[in-house]
């Protein structure tokens, strides 16, 4: 196991995040201080997205190994791909080197991996799955992956909000301590639909503000947000809620749209649509806020759309790529 301490990780990430914050923007400079306001306006217009349009085959129901996923990304213009830890673990150094070389050649980076730890269940299950996390992170670190993401269940049958809050803070902090040793960051996603958080006896975190409180309680520099346009919409949030974050607090983003003609409180989490399909979710405001705060990570489409999953694999990727291009056109 990599033995970098939490203190060392903090020192390293401070330099890294500072350098990220200074790069990637197109800057408009004022030649005369009397034109400062005009220059600021030009600077705002000149901002460009820094986040990467990613392909997650699992999110669109396509079965493809890491090599095929990369082929799809190259063919259809994606800028990042979902890592597959089990596949990556089987690659020799030479095979992995060849894969990464091809990714670099085509300017394709990594998206975020999942979290293989059951932090929602029993202490026995949590402890057992946590033991496997260092090896999992070693595989990802070897491949150059630096982001993980997971979601929180928005309700509980047997734990009050406070009990659940304390349990999540403790367990997610333990996960973060391991993740940080490998130079990675962890994104946490809230689930917004009323039909989801009201389904159990005790509602739990289902808004950005509540997630802020949990992350503050975890108090670990590698922990941030997974933002999903669907949950942002169903939680009744606005552009200003996103602007309350710093770009480096957002780890990964999910994009989608909502069915038309369904009141927001009646939306069902598993019934979504491709982004820009209906216009119900205000993706222009969602994405422009991410651009404004300087989010620089992967953003992938997660539509939970049955018809998409029924298409032949390459057709599903093509349709997803078309939806991504339409979505990015909102801000470019």
C-alpha positions in Angstrom: 0.0 0.0 0.0 1.1 3.5 -0.8 2.1 5.0 2.6 1.6 8.7 1.8 0.2 10.3 4.9 -2.8 12.5 5.0 -0.5 15.5 5.7 1.6 14.7 2.6 -1.6 14.3 0.5 -2.7 17.7 1.7 0.5 19.4 0.8 0.5 17.7 -2.7 -3.1 18.5 -3.4 -2.7 22.1 -2.5 -0.1 22.5 -5.2 -2.0 20.5 -7.7 -5.3 22.3 -7.2 -3.7 25.7 -7.2 -2.1 24.9 -10.6 -5.5 23.7 -11.9 -7.1 26.9 -10.8 -4.6 28.9 -12.8 -4.9 27.0 -16.1 -7.4 26.5 -18.9 -9.2 29.9 -19.0 -9.1 32.3 -21.9 -8.3 35.6 -20.2 -9.3 39.1 -21.3 -6.7 41.6 -20.0 -7.4 45.2 -19.5 -4.8 47.6 -21.0 -6.1 50.5 -19.0 -7.5 50.5 -15.5 -10.3 52.9 -16.6 -11.7 50.0 -18.7 -11.7 47.5 -15.9 -15.4 46.9 -16.0 -15.3 46.3 -19.8 -12.4 44.0 -19.5 -14.2 41.9 -16.8 -17.1 41.6 -19.2 -14.9 40.4 -21.9 -13.2 37.9 -19.5 -16.6 36.5 -18.6 -17.5 36.1 -22.3 -14.2 34.4 -23.0 -14.6 31.6 -20.4 -14.7 28.2 -21.9 -15.5 24.8 -20.4 -12.7 22.9 -18.8 -14.7 19.8 -18.0 -14.4 16.7 -20.2 -17.3 15.1 -22.2 -17.1 11.5 -20.9 -18.5 8.2 -22.1 -19.9 5.8 -19.5 -21.0 2.6 -21.2 -22.5 1.2 -18.1 -24.7 4.3 -17.7 -26.3 3.8 -21.1 -26.6 0.0 -20.8 -23.8 -0.9 -23.3 -21.5 -3.8 -22.5 -18.0 -3.0 -23.7 -14.6 -3.7 -22.3 -12.0 -1.0 -21.7 -10.5 -1.4 -25.2 -13.8 -1.2 -27.0 -14.9 1.7 -24.8 -11.8 3.6 -25.9 -12.6 2.8 -29.6 -16.1 4.2 -29.1 -14.7 7.3 -27.5 -12.2 7.9 -30.3 -14.8 7.3 -33.0 -17.5 9.5 -31.5 -15.5 12.3 -30.0 -15.6 11.7 -26.3 -12.9 13.2 -24.1 -12.9 10.7 -21.2 -13.9 7.1 -20.5 -15.1 5.2 -17.5 -12.4 3.1 -15.9 -13.0 -0.6 -15.5 -10.9 -1.7 -12.5 -11.3 -5.5 -13.0 -10.1 -5.2 -16.6 -7.3 -2.9 -15.7 -6.1 -5.2 -13.0 -5.5 -8.0 -15.6 -3.3 -5.9 -17.9 0.4 -6.3 -17.9 2.6 -3.2 -17.6 3.2 -3.3 -21.4 -0.6 -3.7 -22.2 -1.5 -0.9 -19.8 1.2 1.3 -21.3 -0.2 0.7 -24.8 -3.7 1.6 -23.6 -2.6 4.8 -22.0 -0.5 5.7 -25.0 -3.5 5.4 -27.2 -5.6 7.5 -24.8 -3.0 10.2 -24.8 -2.7 10.2 -28.6 -6.4 10.8 -28.9 -6.6 13.2 -25.9 -8.9 10.9 -24.0 -8.7 10.9 -20.2 -10.3 9.0 -17.4 -13.7 9.6 -15.9 -14.5 8.4 -12.3 -14.6 4.9 -10.9 -17.2 3.6 -8.5 -16.6 2.9 -4.8 -16.5 -0.9 -4.0 -17.3 -0.4 -0.3 -20.7 -1.1 1.3 -20.9 1.8 3.7 -24.7 1.7 3.9 -25.1 -1.8 5.4 -23.9 -3.7 8.5 -20.6 -3.0 10.2 -19.5 -6.4 9.3 -20.2 -5.8 5.6 -18.6 -2.4 5.8 -15.4 -3.7 7.4 -15.1 -6.6 5.0 -15.5 -4.5 1.8 -13.3 -1.7 3.2 -10.4 -4.2 3.4 -10.4 -4.5 -0.4 -10.3 -0.8 -1.0 -6.4 -0.3 -0.9 -5.9 -3.0 -3.6 -8.7 -1.5 -5.7 -7.1 2.0 -5.4 -3.7 0.5 -6.3 -5.1 -0.7 -9.6 -6.6 2.6 -10.4 -3.6 4.6 -9.4 -1.4 2.4 -11.7 -3.7 3.3 -14.6 -3.7 7.0 -13.8 -7.3 7.3 -12.5 -7.7 9.9 -9.8 -11.5 10.2 -9.1 -14.1 8.0 -7.5 -17.8 8.6 -7.1 -20.7 7.1 -5.2 -24.3 8.0 -4.2 -26.1 8.2 -0.8 -29.4 6.5 -0.3 -32.0 9.3 0.5 -34.0 7.4 3.0 -33.7 4.8 5.8 -36.2 2.3 7.3 -34.5 2.2 10.7 -32.1 5.1 11.2 -33.1 8.7 12.0 -31.5 11.5 10.1 -29.0 12.2 12.8 -28.1 8.5 13.3 -27.6 8.1 9.6 -25.7 11.4 9.3 -23.2 10.3 12.0 -22.8 6.8 10.5 -22.1 8.2 7.0 -19.7 10.8 8.3 -17.6 8.2 10.1 -17.6 5.6 7.4 -17.0 8.0 4.5 -14.2 9.6 6.4 -12.6 6.1 6.7 -13.0 5.6 3.0 -11.5 9.1 2.3 -8.4 8.3 4.4 -7.6 5.4 2.1 -8.6 7.1 -1.1 -6.4 10.1 -0.3 -3.3 7.8 0.2 -3.5 7.1 -3.5 -3.9 10.8 -4.6 -7.5 10.4 -5.5 -10.7 12.3 -4.8 -14.1 11.1 -3.8 -17.4 12.6 -5.1 -20.6 12.1 -3.1 -24.0 12.3 -4.9 -27.3 13.1 -3.2 -30.6 11.7 -4.6 -33.2 14.5 -5.1 -36.7 13.1 -6.1 -39.4 13.4 -3.5 -40.6 9.9 -4.4 -37.2 8.6 -3.4 -36.5 10.4 -0.1 -40.1 9.9 1.1 -40.2 6.2 0.4 -38.8 5.1 3.8 -39.6 5.9 7.3 -36.7 8.4 7.7 -35.7 10.8 4.9 -32.0 11.4 4.6 -29.8 13.8 2.6 -31.4 14.8 -0.7 -30.3 18.4 -1.4 -27.0 20.1 -2.2 -27.2 22.1 1.1 -27.5 18.9 3.2 -24.6 17.4 1.3 -22.5 20.4 2.1 -23.2 19.8 5.8 -22.2 16.2 5.5 -19.0 17.0 3.6 -18.2 19.6 6.2 -18.6 17.0 8.9 -16.4 14.5 7.1 -13.8 17.3 6.9 -11.5 15.7 4.5 -9.8 17.6 1.6 -10.3 14.7 -0.9 -14.1 14.6 -0.5 -16.3 16.7 -2.9 -19.6 16.5 -4.8 -20.9 14.4 -7.6 -23.5 16.7 -9.2 -26.3 15.3 -11.3 -28.6 17.6 -13.3 -31.5 15.3 -12.5 -31.1 15.6 -8.7 -30.4 19.3 -9.0 -33.7 19.7 -10.8 -35.8 17.4 -8.6 -34.3 19.1 -5.4 -35.6 22.4 -6.7 -32.2 24.0 -6.9 -30.9 26.8 -9.0 -27.8 28.1 -10.8 -26.9 30.1 -7.6 -26.6 26.8 -5.6 -23.9 25.6 -8.0 -22.2 29.0 -7.9 -21.9 28.6 -4.1 -19.3 25.9 -4.8 -15.7 26.1 -6.0 -14.7 24.2 -9.2 -12.4 21.9 -7.4 -15.1 20.8 -5.0 -17.0 19.1 -7.9 -15.5 15.7 -8.7 -17.8 14.4 -11.4 -21.0 15.4 -13.2 -24.0 13.5 -14.6 -26.2 14.8 -17.4 -29.8 13.9 -18.3 -33.2 15.4 -18.8 -36.6 14.7 -17.3 -39.9 13.4 -18.9 -42.2 16.2 -20.0 -45.7 16.6 -18.5 -44.7 15.1 -15.1 -44.8 17.4 -12.0 -41.4 17.6 -10.4 -42.6 15.9 -7.2 -44.0 13.0 -9.3 -40.7 12.4 -11.2 -39.4 8.8 -10.7 -35.6 8.4 -10.4 -35.4 5.5 -12.8 -37.3 7.2 -15.6 -35.2 9.9 -17.2 -34.2 11.0 -20.7 -31.2 12.0 -22.7 -30.0 15.6 -22.0 -31.8 18.2 -24.2 -34.5 15.6 -25.1 -37.4 17.5 -23.5 -36.0 20.7 -22.2 -37.6 20.2 -18.7 -34.2 20.5 -17.0 -32.5 23.8 -17.5 -29.1 22.4 -18.7 -27.9 25.7 -20.0 -28.0 27.3 -16.5 -26.6 24.1 -15.0 -23.7 23.9 -17.3 -22.9 27.6 -17.5 -22.6 27.6 -13.7 -20.1 24.7 -13.8 -18.1 26.6 -16.4 -18.2 29.8 -14.3 -16.8 28.0 -11.2 -14.1 26.3 -13.3 -15.2 22.6 -13.0 -12.5 20.6 -14.8 -13.6 17.0 -14.3 -15.6 14.4 -16.3 -19.2 14.9 -17.2 -21.1 11.9 -18.6 -24.7 11.1 -19.6 -26.7 8.9 -17.3 -30.3 8.8 -18.8 -31.8 5.6 -17.4 -33.7 5.3 -20.6 -35.1 1.9 -21.5 -35.3 2.6 -25.2 -31.6 3.5 -25.3 -30.7 0.3 -23.6 -32.6 -1.7 -26.2 -30.5 -0.3 -29.1 -27.5 -2.2 -30.6 -24.4 -1.1 -28.6 -22.8 1.2 -31.2 -26.2 2.8 -32.0 -26.6 3.6 -28.3 -23.2 5.2 -28.2 -23.9 7.2 -31.3 -27.2 8.5 -30.0 -25.5 9.4 -26.7 -22.7 11.2 -28.5 -25.3 13.2 -30.5 -27.0 14.2 -27.2 -23.7 15.2 -25.7 -22.9 17.5 -28.7 -26.3 19.1 -28.5 -25.9 19.6 -24.8 -22.4 21.2 -25.1 -23.7 23.5 -27.8 -25.7 25.2 -25.1 -22.5 26.8 -23.7 -20.2 26.9 -26.7 
